[in-house]
Structures are given as structure tokens and as C-alpha cells.
Amino acid sequence: MSTTAFDTVIAQARDLLRWRSPLRTELWAARLAADLESTGEMQPFLMRLAEDGSLEARLTLTALAVVRRPEPSAHSTDEGRPTEDPANEGHQPESDARPADDEAERAEASAVRAGAGVEPGWARRMGRVVAEGGWYGKADPFGEQVLAVLAFRYENGKEPHILVVGIDQPNGGLAVDALVEEAKFLEGLGLREEAPGVVAGRILDAFELGERIMGAVVADTLPAVRPLAIDRARAVPGLVRGASDDTVARFRDLPEVAGAREAFEKLAEFVGDRPLWWSPGRVSQFLTSWLPREAILSEDAIEAMPEVLRAWTRYNGDQAAVLRRIDEDAPRLPALMADDSLAGLAKRIARATSNDLPTPSEPHDL
């Protein structure tokens, strides 16, 4: 980092010392961390801060350490801080006992320690937040993106704020955007309340998935909020990773017609762990491609499918465009299901296997 850029950071830290706002400082540090990590300048920058030794430099070191905290160990308290495993009392975990081999890692740790314990009193509240609620639901009418929202305030009760993470559905559920807002941002979004630990787990799952996908398309604003978003989610007690969406389980409006239950089971299999994503395009994929390729259905289930889809649509957003697409595509379903050329390999094997089994009226050897 050039001298001019370093001086700019110090000047910004000086302003933050006047603001005395933990939240404003954390947001600034998250943006700074994203810039430094993208250019590979984090370690030398931390060393320069430690050498500078000014109050502004120490504040910057502390703020960067907060938004870049490592993931807590598997044994942690409800506050997210590590606890000892009684079974390992007196023994340090192997991963923590190994000395750092990388000189840059040691230099970074030394620089962070140089700023510890000498920051202003208000700065010690950074990262020390209490989760006050969680919400989850569609970001758009068709659920192609969902919002996971967590509400926080600092331990002294001040600076309430919400973390909002946009999670893409068509591409598997990866985090594509994030922001920190005032609580009034929630008004009119129509999100359902959920346990904060479940919402936090979904946020961490979404960020973890994004890290595994090379070249994932995300909003330009995401990198600057990502460090803070991950730290906030990790701070929530009772984290639940890999939690399934219970939208399907809460559906109670199944039509009372023959084959409806069988038809709905196939719909549930199709929507999987992304049930809020229900668009005209997904309806067409289900009726004209997935069912003919993957599903073996009784005549009753095929006949009941349009009514089941209409009931599901009314429950899951009641979008007119989706209902129109059902009306357009559903009449073709019987013919598509009867077309063996559309069946996939698994469906062909399942059919062949079932045809080889004897029926109850057929004599067979025991």
C-alpha cells in the first residue's frame, strides 16, 4: 500500500475516533479488509500499522481483527467463544498446538497483538453483539432470490441494526449480496420469522457454497460486507448448519382428489431444498421436462397434478403468471408422461424392474 493510501486510512480512522461508533467502524474495517485481501496487501499493511503505533493505527488493527476473526472451534459457548472439551482437558487441540509455519501468518498475528488492549473503550464493543431475531423469505415474487435477515444490537443496547443477505436459488443457494441496514428496512418485505440460529446457519452455508464455486457472479457490494456478515452469523448462539426449508412441511392445502398425495410427493422431490423458488420457468421445467424424464406416476396422480400445482402456487406466492403457465403446460402432461422416448435412464431402469416383478395374481416360485 502506498504512503498516500496508508495516510488516507489513518485519516479515516481519525474520523472514526470522533464518531465513536462500533458499527460504523466495523463496516469500514470490513470494506478495508476486502480491499487488502483482494490485492494481497493484508500482512504488510498490518505490519505497517503496528510500526506506526498511533491511536488511529491501533484502532484499525483492532477493527480488522474483529471482522477477520477465525471460525470458533466446535466446542463453544452460546456466545460463540471457545470452550474446553472436558475429554481433552489439559491437552491443546492438534490444530491449535501446531506452530505457524508461514512467516506471514506469524507477522500478522504479531501485528494484531500490537494493537490489542490499547484501543478506546467504546471500540471494545466491536463484534460484541446480541442477536435479537431472524427472518427468511422471498426477495422477489418468484423466489429466485431469498433474503436471510438477522437483527442485532450491541451489548450495551445501542446501535440496533440488521444484516440482510441475498441468497440465489437457481444457482444452488449461494450468497450474492449483503448489506447492513436499520430495522425499518424489514417493513413490507413479508418475511417470516425464524430462529436466529437457523437463519445464521443458512447465511454461513450460502457463503461457504460461494467459496467453492469459481467465478460465481455476485453483486459488487458483497465483498465489502462479507467479512462482517460472516462474523455476525458466527456470533449467533445455537447455530444450525444445513437446515432445511420447512415450506413444504407447512403446506396444508392439498386438494381432496384421488392421486393428490402422490402428485405432491413428486412436486416436493422436485423443489427439494429450494421450495420458495417457484416461477413460470420452473413450472414448465417440472411439467414438460422433469416429470416425463424422472417420474413414474399413476393415472390418478397425473390427472390430479394440475390442481395440486395450483394449490401449491396459491400457497407459495399466488402469482398470476405462474397460474397461467400451469394452465398452458398442464394439458400436455398425459401425452408427455406416455412418451417413453422422454424417460431418463433411472426411470427406464425402474420401469423395467417393476415389469419383471410378478403381480399378485401370477403364480411364481417362492
BALOBA-1460 file (C-alpha; in Angstrom, 3 decimals):
// residues 366
<rec num="1" residu="m" x="0.000" y="0.000" z="0.000"/>
<rec num="2" residu="s" x="1.340" y="3.395" z="-0.960"/>
<rec num="3" residu="t" x="2.091" y="6.084" z="1.584"/>
<rec num="4" residu="t" x="-0.827" y="8.143" z="0.305"/>
<rec num="5" residu="a" x="-3.236" y="5.222" z="0.684"/>
<rec num="6" residu="f" x="-1.932" y="4.480" z="4.179"/>
<rec num="7" residu="d" x="-2.347" y="8.103" z="5.187"/>
<rec num="8" residu="t" x="-5.902" y="8.020" z="3.878"/>
<rec num="9" residu="v" x="-6.707" y="5.039" z="6.088"/>
<rec num="10" residu="i" x="-5.210" y="6.791" z="9.114"/>
<rec num="11" residu="a" x="-7.264" y="9.908" z="8.344"/>
<rec num="12" residu="q" x="-10.422" y="7.808" z="8.117"/>
<rec num="13" residu="a" x="-9.599" y="6.134" z="11.432"/>
<rec num="14" residu="r" x="-9.159" y="9.579" z="12.970"/>
<rec num="15" residu="d" x="-12.694" y="10.471" z="11.867"/>
<rec num="16" residu="l" x="-13.998" y="7.222" z="13.364"/>
<rec num="17" residu="l" x="-12.384" y="8.084" z="16.690"/>
<rec num="18" residu="r" x="-14.548" y="11.192" z="16.704"/>
<rec num="19" residu="w" x="-17.715" y="9.277" z="15.719"/>
<rec num="20" residu="r" x="-17.194" y="6.690" z="18.487"/>
<rec num="21" residu="s" x="-19.474" y="4.212" z="16.668"/>
<rec num="22" residu="p" x="-18.616" y="0.481" z="16.829"/>
<rec num="23" residu="l" x="-20.951" y="-0.297" z="13.916"/>
<rec num="24" residu="r" x="-19.607" y="2.406" z="11.634"/>
<rec num="25" residu="t" x="-16.069" y="1.273" z="12.444"/>
<rec num="26" residu="e" x="-16.806" y="-2.393" z="11.756"/>
<rec num="27" residu="l" x="-18.396" y="-1.595" z="8.392"/>
<rec num="28" residu="w" x="-15.366" y="0.493" z="7.461"/>
<rec num="29" residu="a" x="-12.999" y="-2.279" z="8.546"/>
<rec num="30" residu="a" x="-14.913" y="-4.866" z="6.507"/>
<rec num="31" residu="r" x="-14.517" y="-2.757" z="3.362"/>
<rec num="32" residu="l" x="-10.849" y="-2.209" z="4.114"/>
<rec num="33" residu="a" x="-10.283" y="-5.925" z="4.717"/>
<rec num="34" residu="a" x="-11.921" y="-6.807" z="1.396"/>
<rec num="35" residu="d" x="-9.673" y="-4.348" z="-0.469"/>
<rec num="36" residu="l" x="-6.496" y="-5.531" z="1.250"/>
<rec num="37" residu="e" x="-7.221" y="-9.218" z="0.750"/>
<rec num="38" residu="s" x="-8.089" y="-8.733" z="-2.927"/>
<rec num="39" residu="t" x="-4.681" y="-7.107" z="-3.530"/>
<rec num="40" residu="g" x="-2.681" y="-9.386" z="-1.235"/>
<rec num="41" residu="e" x="-1.520" y="-6.459" z="0.904"/>
<rec num="42" residu="m" x="-3.018" y="-7.500" z="4.240"/>
<rec num="43" residu="q" x="0.161" y="-8.704" z="6.032"/>
<rec num="44" residu="p" x="2.415" y="-5.777" z="5.074"/>
<rec num="45" residu="f" x="-0.360" y="-3.335" z="5.908"/>
<rec num="46" residu="l" x="-0.811" y="-4.836" z="9.376"/>
<rec num="47" residu="m" x="2.912" y="-4.652" z="9.988"/>
<rec num="48" residu="r" x="2.948" y="-1.011" z="8.967"/>
<rec num="49" residu="l" x="0.082" y="-0.261" z="11.336"/>
<rec num="50" residu="a" x="1.971" y="-1.946" z="14.180"/>
<rec num="51" residu="e" x="5.087" y="0.103" z="13.387"/>
<rec num="52" residu="d" x="3.071" y="3.320" z="13.224"/>
<rec num="53" residu="g" x="1.758" y="2.815" z="16.754"/>
<rec num="54" residu="s" x="-0.649" y="5.769" z="16.695"/>
<rec num="55" residu="l" x="-4.115" y="5.573" z="18.244"/>
<rec num="56" residu="e" x="-5.574" y="5.575" z="14.730"/>
<rec num="57" residu="a" x="-3.346" y="2.662" z="13.738"/>
<rec num="58" residu="r" x="-4.274" y="0.702" z="16.862"/>
<rec num="59" residu="l" x="-7.982" y="1.274" z="16.215"/>
<rec num="60" residu="t" x="-7.519" y="-0.009" z="12.658"/>
<rec num="61" residu="l" x="-5.706" y="-3.122" z="13.888"/>
<rec num="62" residu="t" x="-8.455" y="-3.846" z="16.408"/>
<rec num="63" residu="a" x="-11.256" y="-3.343" z="13.880"/>
<rec num="64" residu="l" x="-9.584" y="-5.572" z="11.285"/>
<rec num="65" residu="a" x="-9.061" y="-8.273" z="13.907"/>
<rec num="66" residu="v" x="-12.780" y="-8.184" z="14.763"/>
<rec num="67" residu="v" x="-14.095" y="-8.571" z="11.211"/>
<rec num="68" residu="r" x="-11.476" y="-11.221" z="10.392"/>
<rec num="69" residu="r" x="-11.896" y="-13.423" z="13.448"/>
<rec num="70" residu="p" x="-11.324" y="-17.121" z="12.737"/>
<rec num="71" residu="e" x="-14.224" y="-19.537" z="12.939"/>
<rec num="72" residu="p" x="-14.894" y="-20.655" z="16.528"/>
<rec num="73" residu="s" x="-13.934" y="-24.195" z="17.490"/>
<rec num="74" residu="a" x="-16.524" y="-26.971" z="17.563"/>
<rec num="75" residu="h" x="-16.802" y="-26.558" z="21.354"/>
<rec num="76" residu="s" x="-18.186" y="-23.107" z="22.040"/>
<rec num="77" residu="t" x="-20.484" y="-21.301" z="24.397"/>
<rec num="78" residu="d" x="-23.755" y="-19.732" z="23.358"/>
<rec num="79" residu="e" x="-21.841" y="-16.502" z="22.860"/>
<rec num="80" residu="g" x="-19.711" y="-18.202" z="20.229"/>
<rec num="81" residu="r" x="-16.475" y="-18.135" z="22.242"/>
<rec num="82" residu="p" x="-14.443" y="-21.332" z="22.523"/>
<rec num="83" residu="t" x="-14.892" y="-23.606" z="25.499"/>
<rec num="84" residu="e" x="-12.836" y="-26.526" z="26.662"/>
<rec num="85" residu="d" x="-13.869" y="-30.067" z="25.880"/>
<rec num="86" residu="p" x="-13.718" y="-31.977" z="29.171"/>
<rec num="87" residu="a" x="-12.464" y="-35.041" z="27.331"/>
<rec num="88" residu="n" x="-9.398" y="-33.081" z="26.229"/>
<rec num="89" residu="e" x="-8.687" y="-31.255" z="29.476"/>
<rec num="90" residu="g" x="-5.024" y="-30.369" z="29.691"/>
<rec num="91" residu="h" x="-4.444" y="-31.019" z="26.004"/>
<rec num="92" residu="q" x="-4.440" y="-28.354" z="23.362"/>
<rec num="93" residu="p" x="-6.173" y="-29.360" z="20.093"/>
<rec num="94" residu="e" x="-3.719" y="-30.503" z="17.496"/>
<rec num="95" residu="s" x="-4.724" y="-27.791" z="15.017"/>
<rec num="96" residu="d" x="-4.032" y="-25.063" z="17.620"/>
<rec num="97" residu="a" x="-0.887" y="-26.684" z="19.041"/>
<rec num="98" residu="r" x="0.964" y="-26.605" z="15.713"/>
<rec num="99" residu="p" x="3.204" y="-23.524" z="15.477"/>
<rec num="100" residu="a" x="2.581" y="-21.344" z="12.448"/>
<rec num="101" residu="d" x="4.841" y="-22.396" z="9.626"/>
<rec num="102" residu="d" x="4.152" y="-19.408" z="7.479"/>
<rec num="103" residu="e" x="6.175" y="-16.305" z="8.287"/>
<rec num="104" residu="a" x="3.410" y="-14.042" z="7.034"/>
<rec num="105" residu="e" x="0.918" y="-15.631" z="9.426"/>
<rec num="106" residu="r" x="3.266" y="-15.044" z="12.346"/>
<rec num="107" residu="a" x="3.830" y="-11.472" z="11.264"/>
<rec num="108" residu="e" x="0.109" y="-10.850" z="11.022"/>
<rec num="109" residu="a" x="-0.534" y="-12.327" z="14.466"/>
<rec num="110" residu="s" x="2.225" y="-10.176" z="15.940"/>
<rec num="111" residu="a" x="0.827" y="-7.044" z="14.343"/>
<rec num="112" residu="v" x="-2.684" y="-7.730" z="15.629"/>
<rec num="113" residu="r" x="-1.355" y="-8.331" z="19.149"/>
<rec num="114" residu="a" x="0.384" y="-4.974" z="18.938"/>
<rec num="115" residu="g" x="-2.983" y="-3.261" z="18.727"/>
<rec num="116" residu="a" x="-4.788" y="-5.358" z="21.311"/>
<rec num="117" residu="g" x="-5.856" y="-3.834" z="24.599"/>
<rec num="118" residu="v" x="-4.897" y="-0.253" z="23.751"/>
<rec num="119" residu="e" x="-7.951" y="0.792" z="21.721"/>
<rec num="120" residu="p" x="-10.522" y="3.331" z="23.027"/>
<rec num="121" residu="g" x="-13.100" y="1.938" z="25.432"/>
<rec num="122" residu="w" x="-16.022" y="2.183" z="23.011"/>
<rec num="123" residu="a" x="-14.048" y="0.182" z="20.437"/>
<rec num="124" residu="r" x="-14.019" y="-2.831" z="22.749"/>
<rec num="125" residu="r" x="-17.711" y="-3.269" z="21.960"/>
<rec num="126" residu="m" x="-16.958" y="-4.048" z="18.313"/>
<rec num="127" residu="g" x="-18.165" y="-7.529" z="17.477"/>
<rec num="128" residu="r" x="-19.873" y="-7.924" z="20.859"/>
<rec num="129" residu="v" x="-23.464" y="-8.065" z="19.685"/>
<rec num="130" residu="v" x="-26.656" y="-9.780" z="20.774"/>
<rec num="131" residu="a" x="-28.889" y="-11.465" z="18.186"/>
<rec num="132" residu="e" x="-32.481" y="-10.311" z="18.577"/>
<rec num="133" residu="g" x="-34.329" y="-12.024" z="15.742"/>
<rec num="134" residu="g" x="-34.202" y="-13.828" z="12.420"/>
<rec num="135" residu="w" x="-36.321" y="-13.693" z="9.258"/>
<rec num="136" residu="y" x="-36.323" y="-15.587" z="5.976"/>
<rec num="137" residu="g" x="-38.338" y="-15.374" z="2.760"/>
<rec num="138" residu="k" x="-38.585" y="-14.342" z="-0.873"/>
<rec num="139" residu="a" x="-36.744" y="-11.321" z="-2.188"/>
<rec num="140" residu="d" x="-38.804" y="-11.281" z="-5.396"/>
<rec num="141" residu="p" x="-42.232" y="-12.581" z="-6.451"/>
<rec num="142" residu="f" x="-40.863" y="-15.856" z="-7.831"/>
<rec num="143" residu="g" x="-38.311" y="-16.565" z="-5.098"/>
<rec num="144" residu="e" x="-35.344" y="-16.635" z="-7.444"/>
<rec num="145" residu="q" x="-33.527" y="-14.926" z="-4.605"/>
<rec num="146" residu="v" x="-34.341" y="-15.246" z="-0.917"/>
<rec num="147" residu="l" x="-33.417" y="-12.959" z="1.947"/>
<rec num="148" residu="a" x="-31.905" y="-14.156" z="5.211"/>
<rec num="149" residu="v" x="-32.092" y="-11.422" z="7.855"/>
<rec num="150" residu="l" x="-30.639" y="-11.191" z="11.362"/>
<rec num="151" residu="a" x="-31.244" y="-8.400" z="13.869"/>
<rec num="152" residu="f" x="-28.542" y="-7.305" z="16.309"/>
<rec num="153" residu="r" x="-27.670" y="-4.669" z="18.852"/>
<rec num="154" residu="y" x="-24.503" y="-4.160" z="20.848"/>
<rec num="155" residu="e" x="-24.208" y="-5.490" z="24.378"/>
<rec num="156" residu="n" x="-24.892" y="-2.029" z="25.784"/>
<rec num="157" residu="g" x="-28.203" y="-1.953" z="23.880"/>
<rec num="158" residu="k" x="-27.111" y="0.676" z="21.357"/>
<rec num="159" residu="e" x="-26.885" y="0.813" z="17.557"/>
<rec num="160" residu="p" x="-29.577" y="-1.744" z="16.597"/>
<rec num="161" residu="h" x="-29.085" y="-2.966" z="13.037"/>
<rec num="162" residu="i" x="-29.975" y="-5.804" z="10.707"/>
<rec num="163" residu="l" x="-27.821" y="-7.922" z="8.427"/>
<rec num="164" residu="v" x="-29.522" y="-8.791" z="5.133"/>
<rec num="165" residu="v" x="-28.037" y="-11.481" z="2.876"/>
<rec num="166" residu="g" x="-29.414" y="-12.245" z="-0.586"/>
<rec num="167" residu="i" x="-29.187" y="-15.943" z="-1.438"/>
<rec num="168" residu="d" x="-29.507" y="-17.059" z="-5.055"/>
<rec num="169" residu="q" x="-31.780" y="-20.052" z="-5.701"/>
<rec num="170" residu="p" x="-31.357" y="-21.056" z="-9.390"/>
<rec num="171" residu="n" x="-27.590" y="-21.446" z="-8.879"/>
<rec num="172" residu="g" x="-27.788" y="-23.613" z="-5.798"/>
<rec num="173" residu="g" x="-28.177" y="-21.241" z="-2.861"/>
<rec num="174" residu="l" x="-25.032" y="-19.115" z="-2.775"/>
<rec num="175" residu="a" x="-24.741" y="-15.655" z="-1.208"/>
<rec num="176" residu="v" x="-24.878" y="-12.987" z="-3.919"/>
<rec num="177" residu="d" x="-25.354" y="-9.771" z="-1.954"/>
<rec num="178" residu="a" x="-25.346" y="-8.442" z="1.611"/>
<rec num="179" residu="l" x="-25.958" y="-5.186" z="3.407"/>
<rec num="180" residu="v" x="-26.356" y="-3.770" z="6.886"/>
<rec num="181" residu="e" x="-29.423" y="-1.618" z="7.427"/>
<rec num="182" residu="e" x="-31.730" y="-0.109" z="10.015"/>
<rec num="183" residu="a" x="-34.512" y="-2.340" z="11.318"/>
<rec num="184" residu="k" x="-37.174" y="-0.413" z="9.397"/>
<rec num="185" residu="f" x="-35.773" y="-1.996" z="6.221"/>
<rec num="186" residu="l" x="-37.813" y="-5.088" z="7.162"/>
<rec num="187" residu="e" x="-41.134" y="-3.289" z="6.795"/>
<rec num="188" residu="g" x="-43.199" y="-4.545" z="3.875"/>
<rec num="189" residu="l" x="-40.845" y="-7.371" z="2.898"/>
<rec num="190" residu="g" x="-43.238" y="-10.080" z="4.067"/>
<rec num="191" residu="l" x="-40.532" y="-12.302" z="5.500"/>
<rec num="192" residu="r" x="-41.436" y="-14.982" z="8.016"/>
<rec num="193" residu="e" x="-39.814" y="-15.033" z="11.419"/>
<rec num="194" residu="e" x="-37.402" y="-17.891" z="12.039"/>
<rec num="195" residu="a" x="-34.968" y="-18.914" z="14.764"/>
<rec num="196" residu="p" x="-31.822" y="-16.757" z="14.528"/>
<rec num="197" residu="g" x="-29.602" y="-19.851" z="14.740"/>
<rec num="198" residu="v" x="-31.312" y="-21.363" z="11.687"/>
<rec num="199" residu="v" x="-31.043" y="-18.141" z="9.673"/>
<rec num="200" residu="a" x="-27.397" y="-17.664" z="10.668"/>
<rec num="201" residu="g" x="-26.630" y="-21.235" z="9.610"/>
<rec num="202" residu="r" x="-28.191" y="-20.624" z="6.200"/>
<rec num="203" residu="i" x="-26.114" y="-17.473" z="5.783"/>
<rec num="204" residu="l" x="-22.895" y="-19.331" z="6.567"/>
<rec num="205" residu="d" x="-23.910" y="-22.204" z="4.267"/>
<rec num="206" residu="a" x="-24.542" y="-19.698" z="1.453"/>
<rec num="207" residu="f" x="-21.151" y="-18.019" z="1.876"/>
<rec num="208" residu="e" x="-19.404" y="-21.384" z="2.111"/>
<rec num="209" residu="l" x="-21.037" y="-22.515" z="-1.148"/>
<rec num="210" residu="g" x="-19.917" y="-19.318" z="-2.863"/>
<rec num="211" residu="e" x="-16.325" y="-20.009" z="-1.855"/>
<rec num="212" residu="r" x="-16.482" y="-23.405" z="-3.583"/>
<rec num="213" residu="i" x="-17.772" y="-22.029" z="-6.881"/>
<rec num="214" residu="m" x="-15.133" y="-20.399" z="-9.054"/>
<rec num="215" residu="g" x="-16.305" y="-17.325" z="-10.915"/>
<rec num="216" residu="a" x="-19.646" y="-17.049" z="-9.123"/>
<rec num="217" residu="v" x="-21.455" y="-13.865" z="-10.172"/>
<rec num="218" residu="v" x="-22.175" y="-11.724" z="-7.123"/>
<rec num="219" residu="a" x="-23.052" y="-8.090" z="-6.505"/>
<rec num="220" residu="d" x="-20.191" y="-5.606" z="-6.487"/>
<rec num="221" residu="t" x="-21.226" y="-4.631" z="-2.969"/>
<rec num="222" residu="l" x="-20.857" y="-8.131" z="-1.476"/>
<rec num="223" residu="p" x="-17.078" y="-8.306" z="-0.842"/>
<rec num="224" residu="a" x="-17.153" y="-5.160" z="1.318"/>
<rec num="225" residu="v" x="-19.812" y="-6.589" z="3.653"/>
<rec num="226" residu="r" x="-18.820" y="-10.263" z="3.558"/>
<rec num="227" residu="p" x="-16.305" y="-10.219" z="6.481"/>
<rec num="228" residu="l" x="-18.788" y="-8.513" z="8.788"/>
<rec num="229" residu="a" x="-21.684" y="-10.725" z="7.631"/>
<rec num="230" residu="i" x="-19.770" y="-13.909" z="8.386"/>
<rec num="231" residu="d" x="-18.619" y="-12.632" z="11.774"/>
<rec num="232" residu="r" x="-22.175" y="-11.635" z="12.700"/>
<rec num="233" residu="a" x="-23.605" y="-15.013" z="11.664"/>
<rec num="234" residu="r" x="-20.948" y="-16.868" z="13.650"/>
<rec num="235" residu="a" x="-21.838" y="-14.812" z="16.726"/>
<rec num="236" residu="v" x="-25.408" y="-16.141" z="16.840"/>
<rec num="237" residu="p" x="-25.970" y="-18.790" z="19.535"/>
<rec num="238" residu="g" x="-27.486" y="-22.146" z="18.624"/>
<rec num="239" residu="l" x="-26.175" y="-22.249" z="15.053"/>
<rec num="240" residu="v" x="-27.912" y="-24.811" z="12.843"/>
<rec num="241" residu="r" x="-25.947" y="-25.680" z="9.709"/>
<rec num="242" residu="g" x="-27.640" y="-27.315" z="6.731"/>
<rec num="243" residu="a" x="-31.152" y="-26.555" z="7.998"/>
<rec num="244" residu="s" x="-33.852" y="-27.497" z="5.502"/>
<rec num="245" residu="d" x="-36.574" y="-25.058" z="4.471"/>
<rec num="246" residu="d" x="-39.862" y="-26.213" z="6.028"/>
<rec num="247" residu="t" x="-42.099" y="-24.538" z="3.410"/>
<rec num="248" residu="v" x="-43.157" y="-27.936" z="2.061"/>
<rec num="249" residu="a" x="-43.832" y="-29.339" z="5.537"/>
<rec num="250" residu="r" x="-46.115" y="-26.390" z="6.352"/>
<rec num="251" residu="f" x="-48.298" y="-26.905" z="3.263"/>
<rec num="252" residu="r" x="-51.796" y="-27.943" z="4.351"/>
<rec num="253" residu="d" x="-53.968" y="-27.222" z="1.291"/>
<rec num="254" residu="l" x="-53.703" y="-30.471" z="-0.630"/>
<rec num="255" residu="p" x="-56.761" y="-30.935" z="-2.892"/>
<rec num="256" residu="e" x="-59.083" y="-33.750" z="-1.860"/>
<rec num="257" residu="v" x="-58.867" y="-35.682" z="-5.128"/>
<rec num="258" residu="a" x="-57.533" y="-39.116" z="-5.984"/>
<rec num="259" residu="g" x="-53.781" y="-39.121" z="-6.618"/>
<rec num="260" residu="a" x="-53.165" y="-35.742" z="-4.995"/>
<rec num="261" residu="r" x="-50.800" y="-37.073" z="-2.325"/>
<rec num="262" residu="e" x="-48.738" y="-38.991" z="-4.893"/>
<rec num="263" residu="a" x="-48.567" y="-35.928" z="-7.140"/>
<rec num="264" residu="f" x="-47.491" y="-33.679" z="-4.270"/>
<rec num="265" residu="e" x="-44.731" y="-36.068" z="-3.227"/>
<rec num="266" residu="k" x="-43.210" y="-35.722" z="-6.701"/>
<rec num="267" residu="l" x="-43.535" y="-31.941" z="-6.515"/>
<rec num="268" residu="a" x="-41.781" y="-31.949" z="-3.126"/>
<rec num="269" residu="e" x="-38.992" y="-34.090" z="-4.594"/>
<rec num="270" residu="f" x="-38.582" y="-31.609" z="-7.438"/>
<rec num="271" residu="v" x="-38.475" y="-28.398" z="-5.391"/>
<rec num="272" residu="g" x="-36.067" y="-30.037" z="-2.910"/>
<rec num="273" residu="d" x="-34.329" y="-27.651" z="-0.527"/>
<rec num="274" residu="r" x="-35.315" y="-24.561" z="-2.552"/>
<rec num="275" residu="p" x="-39.120" y="-24.594" z="-2.325"/>
<rec num="276" residu="l" x="-39.564" y="-20.802" z="-2.373"/>
<rec num="277" residu="w" x="-38.259" y="-20.664" z="-5.949"/>
<rec num="278" residu="w" x="-41.481" y="-21.089" z="-7.920"/>
<rec num="279" residu="s" x="-41.578" y="-19.248" z="-11.239"/>
<rec num="280" residu="p" x="-43.233" y="-19.775" z="-14.628"/>
<rec num="281" residu="g" x="-39.975" y="-21.192" z="-15.944"/>
<rec num="282" residu="r" x="-39.713" y="-23.660" z="-13.090"/>
<rec num="283" residu="v" x="-43.308" y="-24.767" z="-13.643"/>
<rec num="284" residu="s" x="-42.521" y="-25.524" z="-17.273"/>
<rec num="285" residu="q" x="-39.373" y="-27.383" z="-16.314"/>
<rec num="286" residu="f" x="-41.342" y="-29.522" z="-13.877"/>
<rec num="287" residu="l" x="-44.287" y="-30.321" z="-16.160"/>
<rec num="288" residu="t" x="-42.608" y="-30.664" z="-19.530"/>
<rec num="289" residu="s" x="-39.136" y="-31.945" z="-18.655"/>
<rec num="290" residu="w" x="-38.598" y="-33.259" z="-15.133"/>
<rec num="291" residu="l" x="-41.781" y="-35.302" z="-14.726"/>
<rec num="292" residu="p" x="-41.552" y="-37.055" z="-18.145"/>
<rec num="293" residu="r" x="-37.852" y="-37.753" z="-17.566"/>
<rec num="294" residu="e" x="-37.812" y="-38.746" z="-13.889"/>
<rec num="295" residu="a" x="-41.254" y="-39.657" z="-12.546"/>
<rec num="296" residu="i" x="-43.425" y="-42.737" z="-12.666"/>
<rec num="297" residu="l" x="-46.967" y="-41.680" z="-11.769"/>
<rec num="298" residu="s" x="-50.345" y="-43.343" z="-11.639"/>
<rec num="299" residu="e" x="-53.113" y="-42.045" z="-13.889"/>
<rec num="300" residu="d" x="-54.803" y="-40.535" z="-10.848"/>
<rec num="301" residu="a" x="-51.653" y="-38.622" z="-9.927"/>
<rec num="302" residu="i" x="-51.225" y="-37.326" z="-13.473"/>
<rec num="303" residu="e" x="-54.840" y="-36.165" z="-13.500"/>
<rec num="304" residu="a" x="-54.505" y="-34.540" z="-10.063"/>
<rec num="305" residu="m" x="-51.212" y="-32.781" z="-10.799"/>
<rec num="306" residu="p" x="-52.661" y="-29.510" z="-12.225"/>
<rec num="307" residu="e" x="-54.876" y="-28.991" z="-9.168"/>
<rec num="308" residu="v" x="-52.004" y="-29.811" z="-6.847"/>
<rec num="309" residu="l" x="-49.795" y="-27.242" z="-8.612"/>
<rec num="310" residu="r" x="-52.499" y="-24.588" z="-8.431"/>
<rec num="311" residu="a" x="-52.909" y="-25.191" z="-4.692"/>
<rec num="312" residu="w" x="-49.152" y="-25.030" z="-4.196"/>
<rec num="313" residu="t" x="-48.964" y="-21.800" z="-6.202"/>
<rec num="314" residu="r" x="-51.705" y="-20.128" z="-4.167"/>
<rec num="315" residu="y" x="-49.808" y="-21.083" z="-1.019"/>
<rec num="316" residu="n" x="-46.394" y="-20.090" z="-2.362"/>
<rec num="317" residu="g" x="-46.945" y="-16.511" z="-3.522"/>
<rec num="318" residu="d" x="-50.140" y="-16.808" z="-5.616"/>
<rec num="319" residu="q" x="-48.536" y="-15.329" z="-8.713"/>
<rec num="320" residu="a" x="-50.865" y="-14.975" z="-11.699"/>
<rec num="321" residu="a" x="-48.043" y="-15.630" z="-14.170"/>
<rec num="322" residu="v" x="-47.351" y="-18.984" z="-12.545"/>
<rec num="323" residu="l" x="-51.031" y="-19.982" z="-12.629"/>
<rec num="324" residu="r" x="-51.199" y="-19.071" z="-16.319"/>
<rec num="325" residu="r" x="-48.170" y="-21.231" z="-17.060"/>
<rec num="326" residu="i" x="-49.809" y="-24.190" z="-15.308"/>
<rec num="327" residu="d" x="-52.896" y="-23.716" z="-17.478"/>
<rec num="328" residu="e" x="-50.713" y="-23.605" z="-20.598"/>
<rec num="329" residu="d" x="-48.491" y="-26.617" z="-19.866"/>
<rec num="330" residu="a" x="-50.637" y="-28.994" z="-17.814"/>
<rec num="331" residu="p" x="-52.842" y="-30.236" z="-20.711"/>
<rec num="332" residu="r" x="-49.717" y="-31.718" z="-22.338"/>
<rec num="333" residu="l" x="-48.720" y="-33.733" z="-19.283"/>
<rec num="334" residu="p" x="-50.579" y="-37.025" z="-20.032"/>
<rec num="335" residu="a" x="-49.046" y="-37.266" z="-23.507"/>
<rec num="336" residu="l" x="-45.584" y="-36.361" z="-22.246"/>
<rec num="337" residu="m" x="-45.760" y="-38.950" z="-19.478"/>
<rec num="338" residu="a" x="-46.787" y="-41.596" z="-22.013"/>
<rec num="339" residu="d" x="-43.866" y="-40.804" z="-24.331"/>
<rec num="340" residu="d" x="-41.201" y="-43.379" z="-23.455"/>
<rec num="341" residu="s" x="-38.604" y="-41.540" z="-25.532"/>
<rec num="342" residu="l" x="-38.558" y="-38.789" z="-22.891"/>
<rec num="343" residu="a" x="-37.807" y="-41.124" z="-19.989"/>
<rec num="344" residu="g" x="-34.388" y="-40.864" z="-18.396"/>
<rec num="345" residu="l" x="-32.131" y="-43.812" z="-17.599"/>
<rec num="346" residu="a" x="-33.238" y="-44.104" z="-13.960"/>
<rec num="347" residu="k" x="-36.886" y="-44.108" z="-14.974"/>
<rec num="348" residu="r" x="-36.294" y="-46.745" z="-17.657"/>
<rec num="349" residu="i" x="-34.478" y="-48.996" z="-15.182"/>
<rec num="350" residu="a" x="-37.239" y="-48.530" z="-12.579"/>
<rec num="351" residu="r" x="-39.890" y="-49.433" z="-15.144"/>
<rec num="352" residu="a" x="-38.008" y="-52.488" z="-16.327"/>
<rec num="353" residu="t" x="-37.524" y="-53.646" z="-12.752"/>
<rec num="354" residu="s" x="-41.196" y="-53.221" z="-11.899"/>
<rec num="355" residu="n" x="-42.243" y="-55.053" z="-15.063"/>
<rec num="356" residu="d" x="-40.059" y="-58.012" z="-14.096"/>
<rec num="357" residu="l" x="-41.772" y="-58.372" z="-10.711"/>
<rec num="358" residu="p" x="-44.676" y="-60.858" z="-10.570"/>
<rec num="359" residu="t" x="-48.135" y="-59.487" z="-9.926"/>
<rec num="360" residu="p" x="-50.179" y="-60.967" z="-7.049"/>
<rec num="361" residu="s" x="-52.349" y="-62.936" z="-9.495"/>
<rec num="362" residu="e" x="-49.392" y="-64.542" z="-11.233"/>
<rec num="363" residu="p" x="-48.111" y="-67.936" z="-9.997"/>
<rec num="364" residu="h" x="-44.406" y="-67.837" z="-9.189"/>
<rec num="365" residu="d" x="-41.797" y="-69.843" z="-7.415"/>
<rec num="366" residu="l" x="-41.125" y="-68.922" z="-3.809"/>
